């Protein structure tokens, strides 16, 4: 669990005009962790993700992902990082294999190697490689699972998952959570999980961070934070209660 | 570079398999063939029992036939090809949420827009080469004259100019697809540009020329210098339109007997007759020399359009929502 630091930020700040989306975020995430990143809409979660992925330039402060600076070494970061956005998009007129093959080509993976890997990953996420079925015909759950397969295609060291279970049925959510846990447990992949579904985050996260109005108001193990904030021991609270406590304090 | 080629290959596959491209291609091909057929049969009739003039093959492209010449047709409808290929290049990726996916792959961000522009340009090349070859084949059958080497070179230059011309419209439509989130808005903006250059620039040029260099038409014979000044002003203003640049340059390239881009030549009938006795066609290099500024301007405006889209795209934040 407490491996080397794989994501680190120092006073990471993003300002849009007059509005500060992320304010002096300082954070360390270790290898193999599942880090739950919580906060209401507009708290700055996606902006943080974009900065860590090198898709948005911070106004000030610095970040390192797997030892690379996303602003200056964006390509190196993108080589080792997988990103599953909320409402993942696919080329709907292609089938699953074609979609994955396109992404593997962008990652410079030779086609022969990629095809073997694609078959493996489709099995892992429980999707059958049906050549005639276009992704446009996939259900929401199938698209999310295909998204996970796509993220794993480049053997990432870190995956950023933005609402990975959104819109999935209970069975689909459970499968997805098990898959995310197995990534951390079996493959030592660090998972940076942004979600509003607090019971799911509680189930799989080793640590959490709560963002409110661009500020990180709490970081740590759920048990430690609950003890500190609610004075309750494990099993006597839910993450929702803990989150709401921080949220109400933040509002006031 | 590999990433750009991957994106370009995917875009090419998308273009060639899309219904809208196939429909547009066949429509333009069909109209071009009809025009070429009418011009070809007309030429065949006119040239019966007459010594064939030089460069008769190029007349297939320049003769107006019953309604318009092929040059005029491409000048008017070529922009539609560019617009269709580019109006949703970037905003479609945004709306289907695939842009954030592309941007999070280990490729430079400019590969995305470069790959799309390159694919559009390759499609234009394939389309124009196919149309020119089909028309040439039909022309060979109809008028029975094999084009000489100079005619082939002139056709190649015509192709190059056409590619840059349609490339300009591709550039402008990509610019709108980067600037506007809605595909309908970018398509409308590109069509508005087309209408502006096609209708309003020529109309506006006449009105502005009359304001800047007015002359009384009833006194025109007494003051020819005023007529020339008015015409020069109108001409200079209408050069703002890429359609004018294209029409003038291709007409000069494909018609070696035309020696100037000016449409107003003040000459009496006897002067005209005596000049025509000694009229020789221009050499290829002379024709190119005349239209060189037009060509440079066409290339420049295409590159400027692309450079603006590039700059906007590189500064945009790419979100998945």
Interface residues (C-beta under 8 A of the other chain):
Chain A: X46 X50 X53 X55 X56 X75 X76 X78 X79 X81 X83 X85 X86 X87 X88 X89 X90 X91 X92 X102 X103 X105 X106 X107 X108 X150 X154 X162
Chain B: X2 X3 X6 X7 X10 X96 X97 X98 X99 X100 X101 X102 X103 X104 X105 X106 X107 X108 X317 X318 X319 X320 X321
